[in-house]
Amino acid sequence: MVLDRLRRKKEKPPPIPRSEFLKMVPIRNPELRWEKDEDGKFQLFVPLQQPKEKKGKLFSKLAPSPTEKKIQLDKIGSIVWELCDGERSMEGIIESLHEEYKLLPSEAEVSLNAYFNQLSKRGLVGFVLPEETRKRLEEAARREEEKKKKKKK
């Protein structure tokens, strides 16, 4: 029984084709606070979930829990963060990096893909999907649910 749970693979979302990936629009998490320093680098402040206070805990009274986590972005990360304005698509950001840093578009795309994977796993950015992508993913999720229901019967 325990082994069955260990053998189950975690469900992966359906892959997004490159053409659809380039049309996605990254957006910053509105729950975050950020500041730009004098060097043009961004500091992100991520709110932390506060533990429930327990009565009589001396340490929690002397050293309160932090309320946010600070993340310092490097120069290029800060430029990308600024470009995530909810207007530019991935393709637009890639083009900006290509022009600014004289990178090949394919180099910029691979680096940006890896960077956005990290940001999205941490919940710092999300993506607005093109309508056709959203519909395709919803349909795939619906079909998957139907398969699960049939297996249970």
C-alpha positions in Angstrom: 0.0 0.0 0.0 2.8 2.4 0.9 4.8 1.3 -2.1 1.8 2.1 -4.4 1.9 5.7 -3.2 5.6 5.9 -3.8 5.3 4.5 -7.3 2.7 7.0 -8.4 4.2 9.6 -10.6 3.4 13.2 -10.0 1.1 14.5 -12.7 2.8 16.9 -15.0 0.9 19.6 -16.8 0.7 19.1 -20.6 3.7 20.7 -22.4 3.3 24.1 -23.9 4.6 24.3 -27.5 7.3 26.9 -28.1 5.0 29.0 -30.3 2.5 29.3 -27.4 5.3 29.9 -24.9 6.5 32.9 -26.8 3.0 34.4 -26.7 2.7 34.1 -22.9 2.7 37.3 -20.9 4.6 37.1 -17.5 3.1 39.1 -14.7 4.5 39.9 -11.3 2.8 38.6 -8.2 0.7 41.5 -6.8 1.2 40.2 -3.3 4.8 41.1 -3.4 6.4 44.4 -2.6 9.6 45.5 -4.5 12.0 48.4 -4.5 14.6 49.5 -6.9 17.9 50.6 -5.4 20.3 53.3 -6.7 22.2 50.7 -8.8 19.0 49.8 -10.7 18.7 46.4 -9.0 15.4 45.2 -7.5 14.8 43.8 -4.1 11.7 41.7 -3.7 9.9 41.4 -0.4 7.9 38.2 -0.1 5.3 38.1 2.7 5.8 35.1 5.0 3.0 33.2 6.7 3.0 33.9 10.4 3.1 31.0 12.8 0.3 31.0 15.3 1.4 32.4 18.6 1.4 30.0 21.5 0.9 31.4 25.0 3.9 31.3 27.3 6.5 31.0 24.6 9.3 33.3 25.8 11.4 33.1 22.7 8.5 34.2 20.4 8.1 37.3 22.6 11.8 38.1 22.6 12.4 37.5 18.9 9.3 37.9 16.8 9.1 36.0 13.5 10.1 37.9 10.4 7.1 39.1 8.3 8.8 38.9 4.9 11.7 37.4 3.0 14.0 39.6 1.0 15.3 38.5 -2.5 17.9 40.5 -4.3 17.9 40.3 -8.1 21.0 40.8 -10.1 21.3 43.3 -13.0 19.8 41.2 -15.7 17.2 39.7 -13.4 16.2 43.3 -12.5 15.8 44.2 -16.1 13.7 41.2 -16.7 11.6 42.0 -13.6 11.0 45.5 -14.9 9.9 44.1 -18.3 7.3 41.9 -16.6 4.8 44.7 -16.9 1.8 42.6 -17.9 2.0 44.0 -21.5 5.1 42.3 -23.0 5.0 38.8 -24.1 7.9 36.4 -23.7 8.8 37.1 -27.3 9.0 40.8 -26.5 11.3 40.2 -23.5 13.5 38.0 -25.5 13.8 40.6 -28.2 14.7 43.3 -25.6 17.5 41.0 -24.1 18.7 40.3 -27.7 19.0 44.0 -28.5 20.4 45.1 -25.1 23.0 42.3 -24.6 23.7 41.2 -28.2 22.6 37.7 -27.3 21.3 35.3 -29.9 17.5 35.0 -29.6 17.9 31.3 -28.9 20.4 32.0 -26.0 18.1 34.6 -24.5 15.1 32.3 -24.8 16.8 29.4 -23.1 18.1 31.6 -20.3 14.7 33.3 -19.9 12.9 30.0 -19.8 15.1 28.8 -16.9 14.8 32.1 -15.0 11.0 32.1 -15.3 10.9 28.5 -14.1 12.6 29.6 -10.9 10.5 32.6 -10.5 7.2 30.8 -11.1 8.2 27.9 -8.7 8.7 30.5 -6.0 5.4 32.1 -6.8 7.0 35.4 -7.8 5.5 35.5 -11.3 2.5 34.1 -13.1 1.6 33.9 -16.8 -1.3 35.1 -18.8 -1.9 32.5 -21.4 -3.1 33.1 -24.9 -6.7 32.2 -25.3 -6.1 29.2 -27.5 -3.5 27.8 -25.0 -5.9 28.3 -22.1 -8.7 26.4 -23.9 -6.4 23.6 -24.9 -5.1 23.1 -21.3 -8.7 23.2 -19.9 -9.7 20.6 -22.4 -6.7 18.4 -21.5 -7.6 18.7 -17.8 -11.2 17.8 -18.5 -10.2 14.7 -20.4 -7.8 13.7 -17.6 -10.6 14.1 -15.0 -12.9 11.8 -17.2 -10.1 9.2 -17.3 -9.8 9.2 -13.5 -13.5 8.9 -13.1 -13.6 5.9 -15.5 -10.7 4.2 -13.6 -12.6 4.5 -10.3 -15.6 2.7 -11.6 
